[in-house]
Amino acid sequence: MASQDAIRRPAGGLLARVTLPFLAGYFVSYVYRASNAILGPTLAAEFGLSAAGLGLLTGVYFLAFALFQLPLGLLLDRFGPRRVNATLLLVAASGGLWFSLADSGASAIAARALIGLGVSGCLMSTFQAFVLWHPPGRIATLNGIAFSAGALGAIAATVPLELLLRVLHWREAYVGIVAITVAVSLVWIVVWGSIAGSMLPFVLRRLGFDPASASAPFVATLVDVTGLVIYFSVATAILTGTVL
């Protein structure tokens, strides 16, 4: 259940471990959302899109985003904001990579829909994480900061993106956004490795070993290594196009 995320609130490092990663995810979601404002003419020319086609390319993001809200609520209640948002951001990264490699308007539209689905949980998971991990008196301020992070993402997709496109092809720029998306998901995916550490004593007991032999340094090392193996395996599959 999502309440499991709140069982133990860390005394320190809350900003780096919870607040900033979720804000970064919402920032990235707005970069994806607003990027077509700059890329629109280029995409229309490259894929031969009419005004209606360009509108569909932009709007399908919001359609996929909206359709996933009800399933999203169920997933957040069942698995918690960190695991859900980490997974969805990898979906968004897959869609972003597909979009950067698209060779037709149809594939670009499908990729854009996948991006919309992938970032559909960024705001709601952020709100839920704040409620679970921060005292009630800070929630309103943190929610306002979250909206500001989204606004900064929208700003980043205007003049900064236009300047970047002067030195990079739009496909290369989009791969850069994908890399940022995968990087943001790193925090949550490494956290998944903690499952291995928590289950280790039970596994050792099942195998007939003394659970006390799982020392704290050993568990910490196993957690770090497991999380990094998961992360780099998934990231490599996405960036090499294996999952597409």
N, C-alpha and C positions, 0 to 999 in steps of 0.2 A: 504494500500500500504506500501511497505518497507520504503518509505520516511517518514512515520509517526514515525519511530523509531528515526529520526533525528530532529524532530520538536523542542525538548527541550534537549539540551545537558547539563548535570549536571556540575556545576562548580567544584565540588570536588567528590572524590570517583570513578573517571572514571576507574582507574586501577582495583579496586576491583569489580566494578559493570559491567564492559564490558570486559576489556582486559584479566584479569586472568581467568574468566570463559571460555572464548572461547579458550584460550591457553590450559586450562585443558582438554577441550573436544577433542582437536586435539591430545594432549598427550595420552589420553585414546584410541583414534582410532588407534594409532600406536602400542599400547600394544596389542590390538586385532589382528592387522595385522601381527605382527612379532612373536606372541606367538607360532605358529605352528613350528617355527624353533627349539624350545626346546621340544615341546610336540610331535612332529611328530613320533618318534620311539615308544613312549608310546601309542599314539592313534592308530598306525598301529597294534600294538600287541593286544590292548584291543578290537578293532573292527574288527580285521582280515582283514585289508586293504592291498591290493597290492600296488606296487609303483604307479600305475595309480590311484587307489582309493585314496591314500594319496594326490596325485597331485590334484585330483578333490576336495577333502576336503579343500585344501588350496586355489585353484583357484576360487572356486565358490564365495568366498568372493569378489574377484575383479570383477567377472562377475556381481553380484548383484549391487556392487558399481558403475560400469560403466553404467549399464542400467538405473539407477535412476538419472543420471546427468541431462537429459533434463527435466523430471518432477520436479527435485529439483530447477532448475532455475525459473520455473514458480511459485513454492511455495514460494521461497525467495522473488520474486517480489511482490507477493500477500500478504504475511503474515509477512515478515521481518525475519531477521536471528535469533532472540532470540526465537520466538515461534516455528519456524521450527526445529531449532537444539535441543531445549528441547524435542520436540515430538520424533524426530528421535533417540535421545539418549535413550529414554525409549524403543523404538523398539530394539535398540542394546542391552539394558539390558535384554529384553525378550529373544532375541536370545542367549545371553550369559548364562542365566539361563537354557534355553532349552538345550544348548550344554553341560552344566555341568551335566544334568540329562539324557543325551542321552543314550539309551540302544542298539543302532545299528549304523552302518555306515551311513545308509540312513538318520536317524534322525539327526545325527551329521552334515551331509552335509547340510541338510535343515536349521538347526540352524545356521550354519556358513554363509549361504546365508543371513539369517535375520540379522545377525550381520553386514555384509557388507552393506546391505541397511541402517541399522540404523546409521552407521558412515559416510555414503556417503556425508553428508552435513557439516561435521566438518570444512574442509578447506575453502570451498566456503562461508559458513556463517561467518567464521572468517574474511575473506577478506572483505565481505560486511559490517560487523559491524565496521571494522576499517575505511572504507571509510565514513560511516555514522556518526561516533562518534569522529573521530580524524581529526586534521588539515592535509591538503595534504602533508605538509613537513615531517610528521612523518610516512606516510604510508609505504615507502620503508623499513625503519628500523623495523617497527612493523611486516611487512610481513616476514622479515628475522628472527625475533624472533619467529614467528609462526612456521617456518620451523625448527628452533632449538628445539622448544618444541616437534615437531613430532619426531625429531632425538633422543631426550631424552627418548621418549616413546619406540622407537625401542630398545634403549640400556637397558631400564628397563625390556624388554621382553627377555633378554639374560642371563647374569650372575645373576642378581638379581632374576629373575624367577627361574633359575636353583637352586639357593640356597634355595629359598622358597619351592621348590618341595622336598627338603631333609627333611622337617619337616611336609609338608602337602601333601595330595593326590592332584592330578591335578584338580580334580573336586572341592575340597575345595578352591584351589587357584583361580579357575575360578569364583566361587561365590564371592570371594573377589574383583575381577575385576568388577563383576556386581554391587557390592555395591558401588564401586567408581564411576561407570557410573551413577547410580541413584543419588548419592550425587552431582555430577557435574551438573546434570539437575535441582537440587533444585533451583539454582539462577534464572533460566529462568521461572520455573513453579511458583515460588512465585511472579515473576513480573506479571504473568497472573492475579493474584489477583487484580492488579491495575485497571483492567477493571471494577470490581465491584465498586470501589471507583469513577471512572469517570462516571459511569452510575447511581450512586445513586441519584443525584439531579433530573434526569429525571424520575426515578421511583417514587420518592416522589411526584413530581408534578403530575404525572399520577394518583397517589392514593389520591390526594387532600390535601397533606401536604405541608408545606412551605419548599422549597428546602434549605433555609438558616439554617434549623434546623440540617442539616448534618454538624456538626462542624468538624474542621480539626482533632482533636484527635479521634473522632468517625470514620471518614473515614479511618484514618491511621490504627486504630485497625481492622476495617472490612477488609481492604486490607490484612493485615498480617494474620488474621485468615483464610480468604478465600484461600489465597495462600497456607498456610500450610495444610489446609484440602484437597485441590486438590493434593498436593504433597504426603502426607502420604497415601491417598486413593490409588493413582496410584502405589506408591512404594510398598504398602502392597499387592496389586493385583499381582504385578510382582514377588516379592520375595516369595510369597506363591504359585506361579504357577497358580493362578486363570486365568490369561490371556492366558495361553498356551493351 
